[in-house]
Amino acid sequence: MKSLTIYKTRKNELVEKTIELMPQALSGDRANRTFFFKVDEETGELTVDYLYYAGQQVLSDNCFYTIKDHETPDSEDFGYESIDEIDFDACGFSEQIEYAIENQIANLEA
């Protein structure tokens, strides 16, 4: 499946899997984190993972959401003691991810 089709047909699944992965992705040292997806061609299973990097990175069509090092949320800003406790959905990250996916759709259609 092409990336554009995945974004259009499985956006909710992308958002959900990204939210689930965020505590793990955001723990540790601050760096850029870009979320991307893979689809198993045989089973159709969608997997979301992330790249952890510093500096510039050339991103492929399956990369849809980036949290830059200086945008890494601080748990205390949301009233939590640790990243693991943050309710990322309630803190508005689902909307940010959806917006990033919509931007990726627009870029791929252009």
OpenMM code with the backbone's topology and positions (N, CA, C; nanometers):
from openmm import Vec3, app, unit

residues = "MET LYS SER LEU THR ILE TYR LYS THR ARG LYS ASN GLU LEU VAL GLU LYS THR ILE GLU LEU MET PRO GLN ALA LEU SER GLY ASP ARG ALA ASN ARG THR PHE PHE PHE LYS VAL ASP GLU GLU THR GLY GLU LEU THR VAL ASP TYR LEU TYR TYR ALA GLY GLN GLN VAL LEU SER ASP ASN CYS PHE TYR THR ILE LYS ASP HIS GLU THR PRO ASP SER GLU ASP PHE GLY TYR GLU SER ILE ASP GLU ILE ASP PHE ASP ALA CYS GLY PHE SER GLU GLN ILE GLU TYR ALA ILE GLU ASN GLN ILE ALA ASN LEU GLU ALA".split()
positions = [
    Vec3(0.0836, -0.1187, 0.0000),
    Vec3(0.0000, 0.0000, 0.0000),
    Vec3(0.0878, 0.1246, 0.0000),
    Vec3(0.0458, 0.2219, -0.0730),
    Vec3(0.1185, 0.3475, -0.0758),
    Vec3(0.0944, 0.4240, 0.0547),
    Vec3(0.1904, 0.5086, 0.0884),
    Vec3(0.1797, 0.5882, 0.2109),
    Vec3(0.0536, 0.6730, 0.2123),
    Vec3(0.0205, 0.7351, 0.1003),
    Vec3(-0.0978, 0.8208, 0.0934),
    Vec3(-0.2237, 0.7435, 0.1296),
    Vec3(-0.2363, 0.6227, 0.0788),
    Vec3(-0.3528, 0.5395, 0.1095),
    Vec3(-0.3589, 0.5063, 0.2573),
    Vec3(-0.2452, 0.4750, 0.3161),
    Vec3(-0.2399, 0.4438, 0.4598),
    Vec3(-0.2847, 0.5653, 0.5403),
    Vec3(-0.2329, 0.6819, 0.5072),
    Vec3(-0.2706, 0.8031, 0.5802),
    Vec3(-0.4210, 0.8282, 0.5733),
    Vec3(-0.4784, 0.8062, 0.4563),
    Vec3(-0.6205, 0.8354, 0.4384),
    Vec3(-0.7114, 0.7308, 0.5019),
    Vec3(-0.6712, 0.6054, 0.4965),
    Vec3(-0.7605, 0.4985, 0.5419),
    Vec3(-0.7342, 0.4499, 0.6837),
    Vec3(-0.6150, 0.4791, 0.7362),
    Vec3(-0.5808, 0.4242, 0.8681),
    Vec3(-0.5294, 0.5315, 0.9635),
    Vec3(-0.5748, 0.6538, 0.9426),
    Vec3(-0.5284, 0.7667, 1.0234),
    Vec3(-0.5544, 0.7438, 1.1722),
    Vec3(-0.6735, 0.6995, 1.2074),
    Vec3(-0.7057, 0.6773, 1.3488),
    Vec3(-0.6134, 0.5740, 1.4124),
    Vec3(-0.5829, 0.4709, 1.3380),
    Vec3(-0.4923, 0.3670, 1.3880),
    Vec3(-0.3507, 0.4232, 1.4063),
    Vec3(-0.3060, 0.5067, 1.3126),
    Vec3(-0.1753, 0.5715, 1.3257),
    Vec3(-0.1689, 0.6573, 1.4511),
    Vec3(-0.2730, 0.7354, 1.4728),
    Vec3(-0.2777, 0.8230, 1.5903),
    Vec3(-0.2743, 0.7396, 1.7178),
    Vec3(-0.3573, 0.6386, 1.7247),
    Vec3(-0.3660, 0.5534, 1.8441),
    Vec3(-0.2323, 0.4867, 1.8755),
    Vec3(-0.1685, 0.4301, 1.7744),
    Vec3(-0.0419, 0.3598, 1.7968),
    Vec3(0.0706, 0.4578, 1.8323),
    Vec3(0.0638, 0.5785, 1.7791),
    Vec3(0.1646, 0.6792, 1.8130),
    Vec3(0.1492, 0.7223, 1.9582),
    Vec3(0.0271, 0.7472, 2.0004),
    Vec3(0.0003, 0.7852, 2.1405),
    Vec3(0.0515, 0.6765, 2.2350),
    Vec3(0.0289, 0.5506, 2.2001),
    Vec3(0.0757, 0.4394, 2.2843),
    Vec3(0.2279, 0.4372, 2.2966),
    Vec3(0.2957, 0.4786, 2.1911),
    Vec3(0.4421, 0.4718, 2.1858),
    Vec3(0.5111, 0.5937, 2.2477),
    Vec3(0.4381, 0.7011, 2.2676),
    Vec3(0.4995, 0.8266, 2.3110),
    Vec3(0.5746, 0.8199, 2.4442),
    Vec3(0.5240, 0.7544, 2.5480),
    Vec3(0.6036, 0.7496, 2.6727),
    Vec3(0.7424, 0.6897, 2.6503),
    Vec3(0.7489, 0.5847, 2.5727),
    Vec3(0.8769, 0.5207, 2.5438),
    Vec3(0.9642, 0.6126, 2.4580),
    Vec3(0.9060, 0.6725, 2.3557),
    Vec3(0.9816, 0.7568, 2.2628),
    Vec3(1.0351, 0.8831, 2.3294),
    Vec3(0.9624, 0.9360, 2.4261),
    Vec3(1.0003, 1.0631, 2.4872),
    Vec3(1.0832, 1.0499, 2.6138),
    Vec3(1.1069, 0.9288, 2.6587),
    Vec3(1.1932, 0.9118, 2.7756),
    Vec3(1.3388, 0.9177, 2.7294),
    Vec3(1.4254, 0.9533, 2.8182),
    Vec3(1.5665, 0.9616, 2.7823),
    Vec3(1.6072, 1.1021, 2.7439),
    Vec3(1.7237, 1.1120, 2.6834),
    Vec3(1.7782, 1.2422, 2.6446),
    Vec3(1.6918, 1.3089, 2.5382),
    Vec3(1.6948, 1.4412, 2.5397),
    Vec3(1.6203, 1.5169, 2.4395),
    Vec3(1.6908, 1.5067, 2.3050),
    Vec3(1.6124, 1.4766, 2.2037),
    Vec3(1.6598, 1.4696, 2.0655),
    Vec3(1.5358, 1.4758, 1.9781),
    Vec3(1.5562, 1.4861, 1.8496),
    Vec3(1.4424, 1.4817, 1.7580),
    Vec3(1.3893, 1.3389, 1.7529),
    Vec3(1.2567, 1.3291, 1.7472),
    Vec3(1.1928, 1.1976, 1.7351),
    Vec3(1.0910, 1.2070, 1.6227),
    Vec3(1.1075, 1.1240, 1.5233),
    Vec3(1.0134, 1.1199, 1.4118),
    Vec3(0.9454, 0.9846, 1.4115),
    Vec3(0.8140, 0.9888, 1.4089),
    Vec3(0.7341, 0.8667, 1.4069),
    Vec3(0.7068, 0.8278, 1.2627),
    Vec3(0.7109, 0.6986, 1.2364),
    Vec3(0.6871, 0.6463, 1.1029),
    Vec3(0.6107, 0.5151, 1.1138),
    Vec3(0.5586, 0.4694, 1.0014),
    Vec3(0.4852, 0.3434, 1.0028),
    Vec3(0.5464, 0.2440, 0.9052),
    Vec3(0.5159, 0.1179, 0.9322),
    Vec3(0.5481, 0.0059, 0.8431),
    Vec3(0.4223, -0.0791, 0.8336),
    Vec3(0.4003, -0.1374, 0.7184),
    Vec3(0.2876, -0.2285, 0.7008),
    Vec3(0.3419, -0.3614, 0.6511),
    Vec3(0.3073, -0.4686, 0.7214),
    Vec3(0.3450, -0.6024, 0.6790),
    Vec3(0.2637, -0.6360, 0.5539),
    Vec3(0.3302, -0.6623, 0.4442),
    Vec3(0.2616, -0.6860, 0.3172),
    Vec3(0.1756, -0.8120, 0.3178),
    Vec3(0.2129, -0.9103, 0.3963),
    Vec3(0.1366, -1.0350, 0.4013),
    Vec3(0.0127, -1.0233, 0.4893),
    Vec3(0.0290, -0.9634, 0.6076),
    Vec3(-0.0813, -0.9591, 0.7035),
    Vec3(-0.1564, -0.8265, 0.7039),
    Vec3(-0.0938, -0.7219, 0.6500),
    Vec3(-0.1547, -0.5889, 0.6537),
    Vec3(-0.1425, -0.5207, 0.7882),
    Vec3(-0.0684, -0.5829, 0.8803),
    Vec3(-0.0537, -0.5251, 1.0142),
    Vec3(0.0265, -0.3956, 1.0074),
    Vec3(-0.0250, -0.2933, 1.0727),
    Vec3(0.0371, -0.1617, 1.0783),
    Vec3(0.1173, -0.1500, 1.2068),
    Vec3(0.2422, -0.1090, 1.1938),
    Vec3(0.3299, -0.0873, 1.3082),
    Vec3(0.3802, 0.0559, 1.3042),
    Vec3(0.3788, 0.1230, 1.4180),
    Vec3(0.4356, 0.2568, 1.4304),
    Vec3(0.5623, 0.2455, 1.5132),
    Vec3(0.6667, 0.3136, 1.4679),
    Vec3(0.7934, 0.3168, 1.5396),
    Vec3(0.8473, 0.4593, 1.5304),
    Vec3(0.9660, 0.4826, 1.5813),
    Vec3(1.0217, 0.6169, 1.5775),
    Vec3(1.1714, 0.6134, 1.5554),
    Vec3(1.2220, 0.7230, 1.4985),
    Vec3(1.3650, 0.7472, 1.4847),
    Vec3(1.4052, 0.8455, 1.5929),
    Vec3(1.5170, 0.8238, 1.6517),
    Vec3(1.5706, 0.9109, 1.7560),
    Vec3(1.7002, 0.9659, 1.6988),
    Vec3(1.7086, 1.0969, 1.6735),
    Vec3(1.8260, 1.1504, 1.6063),
    Vec3(1.8521, 1.2957, 1.6442),
    Vec3(1.9732, 1.3403, 1.6152),
    Vec3(2.0118, 1.4801, 1.6323),
    Vec3(2.0481, 1.5347, 1.4941),
    Vec3(2.0266, 1.6627, 1.4742),
    Vec3(2.0623, 1.7240, 1.3469),
    Vec3(1.9580, 1.7042, 1.2399),
    Vec3(2.0000, 1.7151, 1.1159),
    Vec3(1.9110, 1.7018, 1.0002),
    Vec3(1.8936, 1.5550, 0.9638),
    Vec3(1.7765, 1.5228, 0.9108),
    Vec3(1.7479, 1.3864, 0.8692),
    Vec3(1.6583, 1.3939, 0.7460),
    Vec3(1.6891, 1.3179, 0.6429),
    Vec3(1.6018, 1.3083, 0.5268),
    Vec3(1.4945, 1.2053, 0.5610),
    Vec3(1.3683, 1.2476, 0.5523),
    Vec3(1.2585, 1.1617, 0.5943),
    Vec3(1.1833, 1.1076, 0.4735),
    Vec3(1.1382, 0.9843, 0.4842),
    Vec3(1.0643, 0.9216, 0.3746),
    Vec3(0.9145, 0.9502, 0.3891),
    Vec3(0.8375, 0.9070, 0.2906),
    Vec3(0.6932, 0.9320, 0.2880),
    Vec3(0.6183, 0.8691, 0.4052),
    Vec3(0.6751, 0.7671, 0.4662),
    Vec3(0.6057, 0.7009, 0.5761),
    Vec3(0.6332, 0.7658, 0.7120),
    Vec3(0.7094, 0.8756, 0.7137),
    Vec3(0.7347, 0.9531, 0.8359),
    Vec3(0.6285, 1.0619, 0.8450),
    Vec3(0.5576, 1.0670, 0.9578),
    Vec3(0.4415, 1.1552, 0.9624),
    Vec3(0.4366, 1.2526, 1.0787),
    Vec3(0.5163, 1.2358, 1.1819),
    Vec3(0.5061, 1.3242, 1.2983),
    Vec3(0.6417, 1.3358, 1.3646),
    Vec3(0.6848, 1.4594, 1.3880),
    Vec3(0.8141, 1.4832, 1.4513),
    Vec3(0.7969, 1.5700, 1.5749),
    Vec3(0.8638, 1.5307, 1.6808),
    Vec3(0.8768, 1.6135, 1.8005),
    Vec3(1.0237, 1.6509, 1.8076),
    Vec3(1.0514, 1.7784, 1.7894),
    Vec3(1.1899, 1.8244, 1.7909),
    Vec3(1.2415, 1.8283, 1.9341),
    Vec3(1.3723, 1.8226, 1.9468),
    Vec3(1.4332, 1.8173, 2.0801),
    Vec3(1.3832, 1.9290, 2.1705),
    Vec3(1.3711, 2.0506, 2.1185),
    Vec3(1.3274, 2.1632, 2.2017),
    Vec3(1.1755, 2.1651, 2.2249),
    Vec3(1.1020, 2.0757, 2.1584),
    Vec3(0.9569, 2.0651, 2.1770),
    Vec3(0.9184, 1.9475, 2.2656),
    Vec3(1.0177, 1.8757, 2.3166),
    Vec3(0.9907, 1.7606, 2.4013),
    Vec3(0.9130, 1.8060, 2.5247),
    Vec3(0.7972, 1.7468, 2.5484),
    Vec3(0.7157, 1.7918, 2.6614),
    Vec3(0.7808, 1.7593, 2.7958),
    Vec3(0.7596, 1.8484, 2.8882),
    Vec3(0.8041, 1.8283, 3.0255),
    Vec3(0.6820, 1.7830, 3.1047),
    Vec3(0.6920, 1.6716, 3.1715),
    Vec3(0.5772, 1.6159, 3.2430),
    Vec3(0.5192, 1.7145, 3.3431),
    Vec3(0.6029, 1.7945, 3.4064),
    Vec3(0.5560, 1.8912, 3.5060),
    Vec3(0.4673, 1.9990, 3.4438),
    Vec3(0.4918, 2.0314, 3.3158),
    Vec3(0.4081, 2.1306, 3.2469),
    Vec3(0.2628, 2.0833, 3.2347),
    Vec3(0.2437, 1.9524, 3.2386),
    Vec3(0.1097, 1.8946, 3.2273),
    Vec3(0.0551, 1.8462, 3.3620),
    Vec3(0.1299, 1.8694, 3.4684),
    Vec3(0.0851, 1.8314, 3.6013),
    Vec3(0.1138, 1.6868, 3.6379),
    Vec3(0.2117, 1.6265, 3.5730),
    Vec3(0.2483, 1.4871, 3.6008),
    Vec3(0.3912, 1.4828, 3.6536),
    Vec3(0.4235, 1.3741, 3.7215),
    Vec3(0.5571, 1.3598, 3.7769),
    Vec3(0.6567, 1.2991, 3.6787),
    Vec3(0.6075, 1.2214, 3.5809),
    Vec3(0.6981, 1.1601, 3.4840),
    Vec3(0.6288, 1.1483, 3.3487),
    Vec3(0.7097, 1.1290, 3.2474),
    Vec3(0.6575, 1.1116, 3.1099),
    Vec3(0.5633, 0.9924, 3.1043),
    Vec3(0.5932, 0.8874, 3.1787),
    Vec3(0.5114, 0.7657, 3.1759),
    Vec3(0.3687, 0.7888, 3.2242),
    Vec3(0.3471, 0.8921, 3.3038),
    Vec3(0.2151, 0.9190, 3.3604),
    Vec3(0.1274, 1.0073, 3.2704),
    Vec3(0.1881, 1.0768, 3.1736),
    Vec3(0.1133, 1.1738, 3.0922),
    Vec3(0.0049, 1.1041, 3.0104),
    Vec3(-0.1136, 1.1611, 3.0124),
    Vec3(-0.2220, 1.1172, 2.9246),
    Vec3(-0.2086, 1.2013, 2.7975),
    Vec3(-0.1321, 1.1508, 2.7008),
    Vec3(-0.1002, 1.2278, 2.5808),
    Vec3(-0.2245, 1.2636, 2.5003),
    Vec3(-0.3230, 1.1780, 2.5012),
    Vec3(-0.4467, 1.2075, 2.4298),
    Vec3(-0.5167, 1.3269, 2.4942),
    Vec3(-0.5314, 1.3247, 2.6254),
    Vec3(-0.5989, 1.4328, 2.6971),
    Vec3(-0.5203, 1.5641, 2.6891),
    Vec3(-0.3902, 1.5562, 2.6672),
    Vec3(-0.3064, 1.6758, 2.6608),
    Vec3(-0.2966, 1.7334, 2.5189),
    Vec3(-0.3761, 1.6824, 2.4263),
    Vec3(-0.3848, 1.7408, 2.2935),
    Vec3(-0.2912, 1.6849, 2.1883),
    Vec3(-0.2203, 1.5801, 2.2195),
    Vec3(-0.1266, 1.5263, 2.1216),
    Vec3(-0.1963, 1.4536, 2.0069),
    Vec3(-0.3133, 1.3971, 2.0304),
    Vec3(-0.3859, 1.3315, 1.9213),
    Vec3(-0.4154, 1.4313, 1.8101),
    Vec3(-0.4570, 1.5509, 1.8486),
    Vec3(-0.4872, 1.6547, 1.7493),
    Vec3(-0.3613, 1.6959, 1.6739),
    Vec3(-0.2488, 1.7043, 1.7442),
    Vec3(-0.1224, 1.7394, 1.6780),
    Vec3(-0.0831, 1.6323, 1.5766),
    Vec3(-0.1003, 1.5077, 1.6130),
    Vec3(-0.0647, 1.3977, 1.5234),
    Vec3(-0.1577, 1.3973, 1.4022),
    Vec3(-0.2869, 1.4156, 1.4254),
    Vec3(-0.3832, 1.4223, 1.3149),
    Vec3(-0.3476, 1.5352, 1.2192),
    Vec3(-0.3126, 1.6505, 1.2735),
    Vec3(-0.2741, 1.7648, 1.1919),
    Vec3(-0.1501, 1.7315, 1.1079),
    Vec3(-0.0517, 1.6661, 1.1692),
    Vec3(0.0705, 1.6274, 1.0975),
    Vec3(0.0378, 1.5295, 0.9845),
    Vec3(-0.0546, 1.4378, 1.0095),
    Vec3(-0.0945, 1.3423, 0.9053),
    Vec3(-0.1658, 1.4149, 0.7920),
    Vec3(-0.2536, 1.5081, 0.8260),
    Vec3(-0.3229, 1.5861, 0.7228),
    Vec3(-0.2231, 1.6653, 0.6380),
    Vec3(-0.1212, 1.7213, 0.7016),
    Vec3(-0.0155, 1.7918, 0.6273),
    Vec3(0.0604, 1.6965, 0.5355),
    Vec3(0.0868, 1.5772, 0.5845),
    Vec3(0.1579, 1.4779, 0.5024),
    Vec3(0.0716, 1.4384, 0.3828),
    Vec3(-0.0595, 1.4227, 0.4031),
    Vec3(-0.1506, 1.3923, 0.2925),
    Vec3(-0.1439, 1.5039, 0.1888),
    Vec3(-0.1529, 1.6281, 0.2335),
    Vec3(-0.1480, 1.7424, 0.1426),
    Vec3(-0.0164, 1.7469, 0.0649),
    Vec3(0.0937, 1.7192, 0.1329),
    Vec3(0.2245, 1.7182, 0.0662),
    Vec3(0.2342, 1.6082, -0.0390),
    Vec3(0.1800, 1.4914, -0.0081),
    Vec3(0.1867, 1.3802, -0.1025),
    Vec3(0.0927, 1.3992, -0.2214),
    Vec3(-0.0162, 1.4722, -0.2009),
    Vec3(-0.1102, 1.4965, -0.3096),
    Vec3(-0.0644, 1.6118, -0.3998),
    Vec3(0.0284, 1.6942, -0.3503),
    Vec3(0.0724, 1.8112, -0.4284),
    Vec3(0.1614, 1.7711, -0.5449),
] * unit.nanometer
topology = app.Topology()
chain = topology.addChain("A")
for resn in residues:
    res = topology.addResidue(resn, chain)
    for name in ("N", "CA", "C"):
        topology.addAtom(name, app.Element.getBySymbol(name[0]), res)
